[in-house]
Amino acid sequence: MAGFPEYLSEQGWDVHVVSAGRPATPPTTWTAHALPMRREPSPIFDLFSLARWVKLLLTLRPALVVAGTPKAGLLGMLAAAVTRTPRRVYLLRGLRLSTESGPRRRLLEVLERVAITAATEVQSVSHSLREEVVELGLAPRDKVTVVAQGSSNGVSVPAADEAAVPAARRRAELGLSERPTIGFVGRMHADKGLPDLLRAFAHSASGSEAQLLLIGPEEPVGYLQELLDGLDAPDRERVTWVRRVDEPAPYYRAMDALALPTKREGFPNVVLEAAAHGVPTIASDVTGCRDAIVDGSTGVLVPHDDVHALAAAMTRAVDNPDRTRAMGARARDRVQQEFERHHVWSQLDSYYRSATTQPTGDMT
């Protein structure tokens, strides 16, 4: 969401942002509301959260509510429906149920249906996510919209001279090894395909002597360390893990390619962020990734859960640096043309105004 509330405020909106905690720096052009919510199902706590949502919306009386993520989306849409907010947009960032089965999947499907039913419309962050929602029967096609080419917030694109600095020089600046580098940015979680990534790296790195750069926190704590302990010592020595960072840009610039063997996505922002720095991505051919990557041009899509295909793609990325750099350049051009942040913001502003009953109003 970085920068977007400020942009909407500049366009004349009275912007209110609801989240479980307050921002580190108090905003000056929009209003923050801390409203306790829990990510996992917690019926009693969720009822208290819903009551707080209702009280807040009765106070604000917004013309438009946009709510996303499974819990905030569900509570926000229910509260907006109860308080009869004229326009209620469920911002669909992905489907958690995609990687679930049994009773948990059925529960998540019910909750998605409730959120979608309470909304007046659904904004999907990618075209392939829209198709998945429609195919699952969660929403009729005419209720789901993709704004422009998708993405929830776009990305900032650095100047060309920044992207042109060789990755090897960036690695030296960060104190990393000179070895060619495959990177990963995100939560160290099974849904992101970490076991597949490490197995593929072990297969591919033997011939290319590449290194793997991991950026992000463990979830749960100890999960990644357990996976790393399962690697042979030579492979483990070629893995560098940098925990959560406030600014990932220097690390993107140190990569030759990004790897994202994810099991599910809505629209992976990390692919756009890497592309903005001239770095192509090797990703699973799953929902969301298909929108972020033009296969064979701006990156490579590999079959889901195919460790050998992932290893082969990683090896090609390292062993054919000219081809990899050309993909990165095309990826950067595409991001600049279709996903540059201000372009996305302008499209979202137009979308929000298109059926709002007032020329300006609160956006929560």
N, C-alpha and C positions, 0 to 999 in steps of 0.2 A: 504493500500500500504506500510505500515511501513516496512522498511528493504529491500523490493524488489528491488527498484532502485539501492541500494548499491550492492546487490547480482549480478544483471545483469552487473553492472560496473566491478565487480571482474571477471566476465566471459568474458570480452572483449568487451562488448557493449558500445557505446557512447550514454548515456542515457539522454534524455530530457523529462521533465515532465511538462505538461501544466495543469494549474488549474486557477480558478477564482481569487485566491489570492496567495500570496507568503508564503512559509513555515516559521514558527516562527524562526527556526534556519537555516541559509543559508547552503545548502549542499556543500560538498567538493568533492564528487566523481561523481556527476551528475549535470545537469543544470536545474534550475527552470525557467519557463516562466509564468508570470502572464498575463492572457488573460481574460478580463471581460466577464462574461456570466451570464445570468439570468436563474434561474430554471424554472420559469413559461413562457408560450408563450409570446413573445414580438417581433413582426415581425421586426420593424425598428431596435431595438437594436440587434436582432439576425443577421440581415444583416451586421451590423458593426462588430459583433463578427466573422462572417464567413469571412469577408474581412481580419480581423486580422489573422485568422487561415491560410488563403491562403498565405498571406505575409510571415508568419513564416515558413510554409512548403517549400515555394519557396527558402527561405534562407537556411534551413537545408538540403533539398533534402534527406529525410530519405529513407532507404530501407524498413522500416516497421513502420506503425502507428497502435497503439492499442488504441481505444477510447471507454470509457464506461460511463454510466449514460445516461438518455434520451437526455438531451440537448447537453452535450459534445460529446456523441456518434454520434448524428446527425450531428453536426457541423464538428467534426473531420473527419467523413467518407466522407462528402460532399467535404471538403477542400482537403482531400487526393485523392479523385477521380479526382477533377479538376486539381490538380498538378501532376496527374499520378504517385502517389506513387505505386511501384510495388506490395506491399502486404499491404492489409488494413483489419485489424481484428476488427470487432465490438464486444466489450466485453459486452455481454448481462447479466446484473446483475438481471434483473427482468422485469416484464411487468406492467407498471402503469395502462394500460388500463383494467387490470383484475378487478378492483373495480370501473370502470366507466361505464356509460351508455349514450345512446342518442348521440347527436352531439359531445360531448367531447370525447367519446370513439371512434367514427369514425375518429375524427381528430388525436387522438393518434395512431390509427391503421395506418393511412396514413403516419404519421411521422416515425413509426417503419419500414414500408415497404421501405420508402426512404432510411433510414440508412442502412437497410439490403441490398438493391439493390446496394448502393454505395460501400459496402464492398466486398472484394474478398472472405471473409469467416466470419462466426459468431462463436465466442467462448462463449458457454453457461456455466454458473457457476454450473449448476446441470443437471442431466439426466431428471428429471421431467419437468424442464423448457424447455429443448429441445423438449420434447414431446408436450408440450403445444404450442410452437411456430409452430411446424410442423402441429399439428391438426388445428390450426387457419388459416393455409395456408399462414403464413407470410414468410416462407422460406422453400425451399426443404430440405429434410432430409440430403442429402449429403453435404449441405452447412454449417450445424451446427455441431460443434465439442464440446465434453466435454473432457477436459484434466484430465487424471487420474480419480479420483472419484468425481471431482468437487471442488468447493470453489474457490474464487478469489485470496486468499493470504495465505491460511492455518493459523495455529495458533502455538504459542509457547507453549510447554508443560512443566510445572514446574517439578522440581524434585519430586520423589515419597514421600519423607518425608514432603514436603510442602503440598501435597494433602492429606496426612494422618492426619493432625491436625484436631481435631473435630470442626465442624461448631460452636458449642456452645462457644468454646474458642475464635474463631474468632469474634463472636458477642460481647463478653465481651471486646475484644480489641478495637472494634469500638464504644463502648458505647451503643450498642443496647440492647433491651430486650432479656432475655434468652429464650423467646418463640420459638418454631419451626418456621422456616422461609421459606416462598415461595417468590421468587424474580422475578423481571421483569427488564430487561435492554433494553433501546431503547428510541425512540421518543415517547412522550406522545401524541399519535395521534390516531384518530379513526381507521385508517387502521391497527394499531397494536392490535386492539381488546380491548382497555382499558375499555369501558363500560361492555363488557362481563367478563373481568377479575375481576372488582370490584363487579359485581353482583354475580359471582361464589364465590368470597372470602367471601362475606356476608353470602352465603348459607353454605359454608364449614367450616368457622372458628368457628361457634357457638359451634360445638362439640369438636373441636380439640384445640381451643384457640391459633391458629396459628397467626403469624403476616405477613404482606405483606410489602416487601421492594421494593420500586420503585426507579430506577436509570435512570435519563435522563431528558432532557429539555421538557417543554411543547411546543406543536405545534398545534394550535396557543396559545399564552399566555392567561392564564385564563381557558383553556380547562379542564385540570386535576382538578384544584381547584373546578370548577363547579361540576364535577363528585363526588369529595370527599364530597362536601356539601350535596349531595343527599343521603349519607350513614347515617344510624343510629349512634348516638354518640358512643356506645360501639365498633362498627365496625371501625368507623373512627379513634378511638384512637389506633387501632392495625395496622394502616397504617403509614409507615415511608417513606417520600419522600426525596431523596437526589438528588439534581439537577445535572447537567452535572459534571462529574468527569474526570480527565485526566487519572487516572489509576483505572479501575474497579476491578482488580484482588482481592483486599482485600474484596470486597463486594460479589463477587462470592463465595469466601471461607466461607462467613458467611451464605450462603443459604443451605437449605436442598434439595430444588428443584427449578428449574427455570420454569416459566410459560410464554408461548408465544402464546396467542390466536389470532394470526395474521390472516388477511384476504388474504394477498398475500406476497410472498417472492420469491427471486431468489435462494439464498442459505443463510440461516440465520447464520451469523458469531457468534452471541451471543450463539447459541446452541453449537458450537464447543468450544468457549471460556469457557463456563460453564463446558462442559465435560472435558476439559483439567485440570480443578480443581476438578474433581471427582463429578460433580453435574449433575444429569439427568434432562431432560426437559420434561414438559407436553406441547404439542403444537397442534395447529390445523392441521388436516390432509389435508394440502394444498400443492401446488407446492413448492418445495424447502425444506419444513420441512420433507417431505417423504424421502429425501436423507440424511438429517442430523441426523435422528433418526431411530433406528431399534426398531419398536414398540414392547413393552413388554420386551425388552432386555436392551437397553440403554436409554429408556425413554418411554413416552406414547403419542400416537396420538389420539386425540378426534375429533369427527365430527365437521366440521366447523359451528360456530354459535350455538353450543349446550351448553348452560350455565350449564345445569344440569350435563352433562357428564364431563365438565370441573371441576365443583365443586366436583363431586365424585372422580375424579382423584387426585385433590388437597388434599382431605381428606385422601385418601389412602396413598399418599406420606408422609403425616405427621403422620398418625396413624400406619404405618408399616415402622419404620425407618430402620430396617435391610434390608428389600427388597429395599428400596430407596437407601441405601448406596451401595448395590450390583449392582444396575443399574448404579450408578455413577461410580463405579470401571470399569464396562464393557464399559461405555461410554469413560472413559479416555483411556483404552486400545485401543479402536477403533480409537480414534483421534491420538494416538501416532503411530499407524500402518499406517493409511491412510491419515491423514491430518496434520501431523507435518510440520511446515513451510518450512524447508529446502527441504523436500521431494517434496512438492508442487512446490517450486521454481525451482527445478531441472527439473521437468516434464514440467513446463511452458517454461523454457529456451530451452529445446529440441524441444518443439512444435514450438516456434518462429523461430528456426533455420531450421526446417524441409523443408520449401519451400522458405526461404529467398534467394534472388538471390546473395547476397554477404555474405562472411563469418562473417563479422561484419558490423554494421551499426547503424544509429541512431534509437533509439526507443522512440517514443513520446507517 
